[in-house]
Amino acid sequence: MTGAPYHWEIIDILWLHQEKLVSAPKSPPPAAHSRSPERMRPADTGLLLVDLQEQLLAVEPARATLIWNARRLLDGANILGVRAAATEQYPEKLGPTTPLLAERLALPAAGKLAFSCAACSDIFSEWRSVGIHRVLVCGIETHICVQQTVLDLMADGFQVLVAADAVGARHAMDHKMALRRMEASGALLSTTEAALFEWCAQAGTPEFKQISALAKETCPQ
Protein backbone atom coordinates (compact mmCIF):
# COMPACT_ATOMS: atom_id res chain seq x y z
CA MET A 1 0.00 0.00 0.00
CA THR A 2 2.95 2.31 0.37
CA GLY A 3 2.88 2.96 -3.39
CA ALA A 4 -0.81 4.01 -3.47
CA PRO A 5 -0.38 7.72 -2.53
CA TYR A 6 2.33 8.07 -5.12
CA HIS A 7 0.04 6.42 -7.71
CA TRP A 8 -2.81 8.87 -7.05
CA GLU A 9 -0.41 11.80 -7.02
CA ILE A 10 0.66 10.91 -10.54
CA ILE A 11 -2.97 10.69 -11.67
CA ASP A 12 -3.71 14.13 -10.12
CA ILE A 13 -0.78 15.63 -12.01
CA LEU A 14 -1.97 14.11 -15.29
CA TRP A 15 -5.54 15.40 -14.79
CA LEU A 16 -4.23 18.87 -13.95
CA HIS A 17 -2.10 18.86 -17.10
CA GLN A 18 -5.08 17.74 -19.21
CA GLU A 19 -7.32 20.49 -17.79
CA LYS A 20 -4.69 23.08 -18.65
CA LEU A 21 -4.52 21.78 -22.21
CA VAL A 22 -8.30 21.87 -22.58
CA SER A 23 -8.58 25.40 -21.18
CA ALA A 24 -5.59 26.76 -23.06
CA PRO A 25 -6.36 29.03 -26.00
CA LYS A 26 -6.45 27.21 -29.33
CA SER A 27 -3.45 27.72 -31.59
CA PRO A 28 -4.25 28.93 -35.07
CA PRO A 29 -4.13 26.22 -37.74
CA PRO A 30 -0.76 25.96 -39.46
CA ALA A 31 -0.41 28.07 -42.54
CA ALA A 32 -0.32 26.29 -45.88
CA HIS A 33 3.25 25.55 -46.91
CA SER A 34 4.70 27.66 -49.68
CA ARG A 35 5.57 26.11 -53.04
CA SER A 36 8.92 26.70 -54.61
CA PRO A 37 8.80 29.02 -57.63
CA GLU A 38 11.05 26.47 -59.35
CA ARG A 39 8.28 23.87 -59.46
CA MET A 40 6.28 23.40 -62.62
CA ARG A 41 2.55 24.06 -62.49
CA PRO A 42 -0.03 23.12 -65.12
CA ALA A 43 -0.94 26.79 -65.56
CA ASP A 44 2.60 28.04 -66.19
CA THR A 45 4.14 25.21 -68.22
CA GLY A 46 3.90 24.14 -71.85
CA LEU A 47 4.88 20.69 -73.10
CA LEU A 48 6.80 20.75 -76.40
CA LEU A 49 7.19 17.59 -78.48
CA VAL A 50 10.05 18.07 -80.92
CA ASP A 51 9.99 16.25 -84.27
CA LEU A 52 8.73 12.86 -83.10
CA GLN A 53 8.10 11.76 -86.67
CA GLU A 54 7.93 8.18 -87.82
CA GLN A 55 10.82 8.42 -90.29
CA LEU A 56 13.12 10.05 -87.73
CA LEU A 57 12.13 7.64 -84.98
CA ALA A 58 12.87 4.66 -87.20
CA VAL A 59 16.64 5.17 -86.77
CA GLU A 60 16.55 5.89 -83.03
CA PRO A 61 17.96 3.04 -80.88
CA ALA A 62 15.59 3.95 -78.03
CA ARG A 63 12.56 4.45 -80.30
CA ALA A 64 10.08 2.49 -78.15
CA THR A 65 11.14 4.22 -74.92
CA LEU A 66 11.02 7.68 -76.52
CA ILE A 67 7.49 7.17 -77.81
CA TRP A 68 6.38 5.65 -74.51
CA ASN A 69 7.67 8.53 -72.39
CA ALA A 70 6.45 11.21 -74.80
CA ARG A 71 3.02 9.55 -74.83
CA ARG A 72 2.93 9.44 -71.00
CA LEU A 73 3.88 13.12 -70.83
CA LEU A 74 1.18 13.97 -73.35
CA ASP A 75 -1.43 11.88 -71.52
CA GLY A 76 -0.45 13.54 -68.24
CA ALA A 77 -0.66 16.96 -69.83
CA ASN A 78 -4.16 16.22 -71.11
CA ILE A 79 -5.26 14.92 -67.69
CA LEU A 80 -3.91 17.93 -65.79
CA GLY A 81 -4.63 20.73 -68.25
CA VAL A 82 -1.07 21.39 -69.39
CA ARG A 83 -0.92 22.94 -72.84
CA ALA A 84 0.98 20.87 -75.38
CA ALA A 85 2.29 21.47 -78.88
CA ALA A 86 4.36 19.52 -81.38
CA THR A 87 6.65 20.37 -84.25
CA GLU A 88 7.68 18.47 -87.38
CA GLN A 89 10.97 18.85 -89.21
CA TYR A 90 10.50 19.22 -92.98
CA PRO A 91 7.26 17.17 -92.92
CA GLU A 92 7.00 17.10 -96.73
CA LYS A 93 10.11 14.91 -96.78
CA LEU A 94 10.20 13.34 -93.32
CA GLY A 95 6.52 12.68 -92.80
CA PRO A 96 4.14 13.34 -89.91
CA THR A 97 4.29 12.85 -86.16
CA THR A 98 3.93 9.21 -85.16
CA PRO A 99 0.18 8.41 -84.93
CA LEU A 100 0.18 7.37 -81.25
CA LEU A 101 1.19 10.93 -80.35
CA ALA A 102 -0.57 12.83 -83.13
CA GLU A 103 -3.98 11.50 -82.11
CA ARG A 104 -3.50 12.97 -78.62
CA LEU A 105 -2.64 16.50 -79.76
CA ALA A 106 -5.30 19.20 -79.60
CA LEU A 107 -3.77 20.98 -82.60
CA PRO A 108 -1.83 19.69 -85.62
CA ALA A 109 1.95 19.78 -85.34
CA ALA A 110 3.68 22.88 -86.68
CA GLY A 111 5.99 22.29 -89.62
CA LYS A 112 9.44 23.87 -89.84
CA LEU A 113 12.65 23.89 -91.82
CA ALA A 114 14.82 25.50 -89.14
CA PHE A 115 16.22 23.04 -86.64
CA SER A 116 15.14 25.21 -83.72
CA CYS A 117 11.45 25.11 -82.79
CA ALA A 118 11.74 28.77 -81.86
CA ALA A 119 11.01 29.33 -85.55
CA CYS A 120 7.43 28.20 -84.78
CA SER A 121 6.84 31.50 -83.02
CA ASP A 122 3.04 31.21 -82.96
CA ILE A 123 3.26 28.43 -80.38
CA PHE A 124 5.28 30.50 -77.95
CA SER A 125 3.40 33.76 -78.53
CA GLU A 126 0.16 32.00 -77.67
CA TRP A 127 1.68 30.40 -74.59
CA ARG A 128 3.02 33.72 -73.34
CA SER A 129 -0.41 35.29 -73.77
CA VAL A 130 -1.89 32.85 -71.23
CA GLY A 131 0.93 33.13 -68.69
CA ILE A 132 3.13 30.22 -69.68
CA HIS A 133 6.78 30.97 -68.95
CA ARG A 134 8.22 27.45 -68.69
CA VAL A 135 8.64 24.84 -71.39
CA LEU A 136 9.22 21.13 -70.84
CA VAL A 137 10.90 19.68 -73.92
CA CYS A 138 10.94 16.14 -75.23
CA GLY A 139 11.75 14.72 -78.65
CA ILE A 140 14.60 14.23 -81.10
CA GLU A 141 17.38 14.63 -81.75
CA THR A 142 18.97 15.71 -78.48
CA HIS A 143 22.02 17.36 -80.06
CA ILE A 144 20.29 19.05 -83.00
CA CYS A 145 16.67 20.21 -82.87
CA VAL A 146 16.21 19.71 -79.13
CA GLN A 147 19.42 21.49 -78.17
CA GLN A 148 18.96 24.43 -80.54
CA THR A 149 15.35 24.81 -79.38
CA VAL A 150 16.33 24.79 -75.71
CA LEU A 151 19.08 27.37 -76.18
CA ASP A 152 16.83 29.68 -78.22
CA LEU A 153 13.89 29.46 -75.82
CA MET A 154 16.13 30.32 -72.88
CA ALA A 155 17.48 33.29 -74.82
CA ASP A 156 13.86 34.34 -75.36
CA GLY A 157 13.19 34.36 -71.62
CA PHE A 158 11.56 30.99 -71.01
CA GLN A 159 12.65 28.67 -68.23
CA VAL A 160 13.34 25.42 -70.05
CA LEU A 161 13.30 21.89 -68.68
CA VAL A 162 14.36 18.80 -70.60
CA ALA A 163 12.84 15.38 -69.93
CA ALA A 164 16.13 13.50 -70.17
CA ASP A 165 14.45 10.11 -70.61
CA ALA A 166 12.20 11.44 -73.37
CA VAL A 167 14.87 12.89 -75.67
CA GLY A 168 17.20 10.85 -77.81
CA ALA A 169 19.82 10.72 -80.51
CA ARG A 170 21.23 8.04 -82.79
CA HIS A 171 24.61 8.13 -81.04
CA ALA A 172 25.13 7.97 -77.29
CA MET A 173 27.95 10.54 -77.27
CA ASP A 174 25.85 13.14 -79.08
CA HIS A 175 23.02 12.59 -76.60
CA LYS A 176 25.30 12.80 -73.56
CA MET A 177 27.19 15.91 -74.69
CA ALA A 178 24.00 17.73 -75.63
CA LEU A 179 22.48 17.11 -72.21
CA ARG A 180 25.66 18.40 -70.58
CA ARG A 181 25.74 21.51 -72.74
CA MET A 182 22.08 22.33 -72.20
CA GLU A 183 22.41 21.94 -68.44
CA ALA A 184 25.59 24.03 -68.38
CA SER A 185 23.74 26.72 -70.32
CA GLY A 186 20.94 26.89 -67.74
CA ALA A 187 18.39 24.28 -68.77
CA LEU A 188 17.00 22.05 -66.02
CA LEU A 189 17.08 18.29 -66.48
CA SER A 190 14.14 16.23 -65.28
CA THR A 191 12.41 12.95 -66.12
CA THR A 192 9.00 11.89 -67.36
CA GLU A 193 7.79 10.61 -64.00
CA ALA A 194 9.19 13.58 -62.08
CA ALA A 195 7.34 15.96 -64.40
CA LEU A 196 4.06 14.06 -64.12
CA PHE A 197 4.04 14.16 -60.33
CA GLU A 198 5.27 17.75 -60.24
CA TRP A 199 2.31 18.81 -62.34
CA CYS A 200 -0.03 16.68 -60.22
CA ALA A 201 1.29 18.11 -56.91
CA GLN A 202 -0.80 15.98 -54.52
CA ALA A 203 -2.48 12.64 -53.96
CA GLY A 204 -6.13 11.98 -53.19
CA THR A 205 -7.62 13.35 -56.40
CA PRO A 206 -9.08 11.66 -59.49
CA GLU A 207 -6.21 13.14 -61.50
CA PHE A 208 -3.68 11.55 -59.16
CA LYS A 209 -5.17 8.11 -59.82
CA GLN A 210 -4.69 8.59 -63.54
CA ILE A 211 -1.15 9.93 -63.15
CA SER A 212 -0.32 7.06 -60.81
CA ALA A 213 -1.53 4.62 -63.46
CA LEU A 214 0.83 6.20 -66.00
CA ALA A 215 3.71 5.87 -63.55
CA LYS A 216 2.96 2.18 -63.00
CA GLU A 217 3.20 1.31 -66.67
CA THR A 218 6.02 -0.98 -67.72
CA CYS A 219 8.67 0.39 -70.07
CA PRO A 220 8.51 -1.36 -73.45
CA GLN A 221 11.55 -3.31 -74.55
Wavefront OBJ file of the C-alpha trace (Angstrom):
o trace
v 0.000 0.000 0.000
v 2.951 2.312 0.366
v 2.881 2.959 -3.390
v -0.812 4.014 -3.470
v -0.381 7.722 -2.528
v 2.325 8.072 -5.122
v 0.036 6.422 -7.708
v -2.808 8.869 -7.046
v -0.412 11.796 -7.019
v 0.656 10.908 -10.538
v -2.973 10.693 -11.672
v -3.712 14.128 -10.116
v -0.784 15.629 -12.013
v -1.971 14.114 -15.288
v -5.541 15.404 -14.786
v -4.229 18.867 -13.951
v -2.098 18.857 -17.104
v -5.077 17.739 -19.215
v -7.322 20.493 -17.792
v -4.689 23.075 -18.651
v -4.515 21.777 -22.207
v -8.300 21.873 -22.584
v -8.577 25.396 -21.176
v -5.586 26.756 -23.060
v -6.362 29.026 -25.996
v -6.446 27.209 -29.333
v -3.452 27.717 -31.586
v -4.248 28.930 -35.071
v -4.126 26.221 -37.740
v -0.758 25.955 -39.461
v -0.414 28.069 -42.544
v -0.321 26.293 -45.883
v 3.247 25.545 -46.913
v 4.699 27.656 -49.675
v 5.567 26.113 -53.037
v 8.925 26.700 -54.613
v 8.796 29.018 -57.631
v 11.052 26.472 -59.346
v 8.278 23.865 -59.456
v 6.277 23.400 -62.620
v 2.551 24.055 -62.494
v -0.033 23.124 -65.118
v -0.936 26.786 -65.559
v 2.596 28.037 -66.194
v 4.140 25.206 -68.224
v 3.896 24.139 -71.846
v 4.881 20.691 -73.105
v 6.796 20.746 -76.397
v 7.190 17.591 -78.482
v 10.053 18.069 -80.923
v 9.987 16.247 -84.274
v 8.726 12.860 -83.101
v 8.103 11.764 -86.669
v 7.933 8.176 -87.823
v 10.825 8.424 -90.288
v 13.122 10.046 -87.734
v 12.133 7.642 -84.980
v 12.873 4.656 -87.204
v 16.639 5.172 -86.769
v 16.550 5.888 -83.035
v 17.957 3.045 -80.884
v 15.586 3.945 -78.030
v 12.560 4.446 -80.295
v 10.084 2.488 -78.151
v 11.135 4.223 -74.922
v 11.023 7.678 -76.518
v 7.493 7.173 -77.814
v 6.384 5.654 -74.512
v 7.674 8.529 -72.391
v 6.448 11.209 -74.800
v 3.024 9.552 -74.827
v 2.928 9.436 -71.004
v 3.880 13.122 -70.832
v 1.176 13.966 -73.354
v -1.430 11.883 -71.521
v -0.447 13.540 -68.242
v -0.661 16.961 -69.829
v -4.160 16.220 -71.109
v -5.256 14.920 -67.693
v -3.911 17.930 -65.789
v -4.629 20.727 -68.248
v -1.065 21.391 -69.387
v -0.921 22.936 -72.845
v 0.979 20.865 -75.376
v 2.291 21.470 -78.880
v 4.359 19.524 -81.378
v 6.648 20.370 -84.251
v 7.680 18.471 -87.379
v 10.974 18.850 -89.210
v 10.499 19.216 -92.984
v 7.259 17.175 -92.917
v 6.998 17.101 -96.725
v 10.107 14.910 -96.781
v 10.199 13.342 -93.315
v 6.520 12.675 -92.804
v 4.145 13.336 -89.914
v 4.289 12.851 -86.163
v 3.930 9.210 -85.156
v 0.176 8.411 -84.925
v 0.184 7.371 -81.246
v 1.186 10.930 -80.347
v -0.567 12.825 -83.133
v -3.979 11.498 -82.106
v -3.499 12.970 -78.616
v -2.645 16.496 -79.759
v -5.304 19.198 -79.597
v -3.769 20.978 -82.602
v -1.829 19.690 -85.616
v 1.947 19.783 -85.343
v 3.682 22.883 -86.683
v 5.995 22.292 -89.623
v 9.438 23.869 -89.840
v 12.653 23.891 -91.822
v 14.818 25.500 -89.143
v 16.224 23.040 -86.639
v 15.139 25.211 -83.716
v 11.454 25.106 -82.790
v 11.745 28.772 -81.857
v 11.010 29.328 -85.551
v 7.434 28.203 -84.777
v 6.838 31.499 -83.020
v 3.039 31.214 -82.961
v 3.261 28.430 -80.376
v 5.275 30.496 -77.946
v 3.404 33.757 -78.530
v 0.158 32.000 -77.671
v 1.678 30.404 -74.591
v 3.018 33.719 -73.339
v -0.411 35.291 -73.773
v -1.888 32.849 -71.227
v 0.931 33.133 -68.690
v 3.131 30.218 -69.678
v 6.776 30.969 -68.952
v 8.217 27.449 -68.688
v 8.643 24.836 -71.386
v 9.223 21.127 -70.836
v 10.898 19.685 -73.919
v 10.942 16.137 -75.228
v 11.750 14.723 -78.651
v 14.598 14.231 -81.098
v 17.381 14.630 -81.749
v 18.968 15.712 -78.482
v 22.019 17.361 -80.058
v 20.288 19.046 -83.002
v 16.673 20.208 -82.868
v 16.208 19.715 -79.134
v 19.424 21.489 -78.168
v 18.961 24.428 -80.541
v 15.351 24.812 -79.379
v 16.335 24.788 -75.713
v 19.080 27.370 -76.179
v 16.833 29.679 -78.219
v 13.891 29.457 -75.817
v 16.129 30.322 -72.878
v 17.483 33.291 -74.824
v 13.864 34.342 -75.365
v 13.193 34.359 -71.619
v 11.563 30.989 -71.011
v 12.646 28.675 -68.231
v 13.344 25.423 -70.045
v 13.299 21.890 -68.681
v 14.358 18.802 -70.597
v 12.843 15.382 -69.927
v 16.131 13.503 -70.173
v 14.450 10.109 -70.609
v 12.202 11.442 -73.370
v 14.869 12.891 -75.666
v 17.196 10.852 -77.813
v 19.823 10.719 -80.514
v 21.234 8.036 -82.787
v 24.607 8.132 -81.045
v 25.132 7.971 -77.293
v 27.952 10.541 -77.270
v 25.852 13.144 -79.079
v 23.020 12.594 -76.604
v 25.302 12.798 -73.563
v 27.191 15.905 -74.687
v 23.998 17.729 -75.633
v 22.475 17.114 -72.205
v 25.662 18.400 -70.580
v 25.741 21.509 -72.743
v 22.079 22.334 -72.199
v 22.411 21.939 -68.442
v 25.591 24.031 -68.379
v 23.735 26.723 -70.325
v 20.945 26.889 -67.744
v 18.393 24.282 -68.770
v 16.997 22.053 -66.017
v 17.075 18.292 -66.478
v 14.141 16.226 -65.285
v 12.415 12.946 -66.124
v 9.005 11.887 -67.355
v 7.789 10.609 -64.001
v 9.185 13.578 -62.077
v 7.343 15.961 -64.404
v 4.059 14.062 -64.117
v 4.036 14.162 -60.327
v 5.274 17.745 -60.235
v 2.305 18.811 -62.345
v -0.033 16.681 -60.224
v 1.292 18.114 -56.910
v -0.802 15.984 -54.522
v -2.483 12.641 -53.958
v -6.134 11.982 -53.186
v -7.621 13.353 -56.402
v -9.083 11.656 -59.491
v -6.209 13.141 -61.496
v -3.677 11.550 -59.161
v -5.170 8.114 -59.816
v -4.689 8.594 -63.544
v -1.153 9.934 -63.149
v -0.317 7.060 -60.813
v -1.531 4.617 -63.460
v 0.830 6.203 -66.002
v 3.714 5.869 -63.547
v 2.958 2.184 -62.996
v 3.202 1.312 -66.671
v 6.025 -0.977 -67.719
v 8.666 0.388 -70.071
v 8.514 -1.365 -73.449
v 11.550 -3.314 -74.551
l 1 2 3 4 5 6 7 8 9 10 11 12 13 14 15 16 17 18 19 20 21 22 23 24 25 26 27 28 29 30 31 32 33 34 35 36 37 38 39 40 41 42 43 44 45 46 47 48 49 50 51 52 53 54 55 56 57 58 59 60 61 62 63 64 65 66 67 68 69 70 71 72 73 74 75 76 77 78 79 80 81 82 83 84 85 86 87 88 89 90 91 92 93 94 95 96 97 98 99 100 101 102 103 104 105 106 107 108 109 110 111 112 113 114 115 116 117 118 119 120 121 122 123 124 125 126 127 128 129 130 131 132 133 134 135 136 137 138 139 140 141 142 143 144 145 146 147 148 149 150 151 152 153 154 155 156 157 158 159 160 161 162 163 164 165 166 167 168 169 170 171 172 173 174 175 176 177 178 179 180 181 182 183 184 185 186 187 188 189 190 191 192 193 194 195 196 197 198 199 200 201 202 203 204 205 206 207 208 209 210 211 212 213 214 215 216 217 218 219 220 221
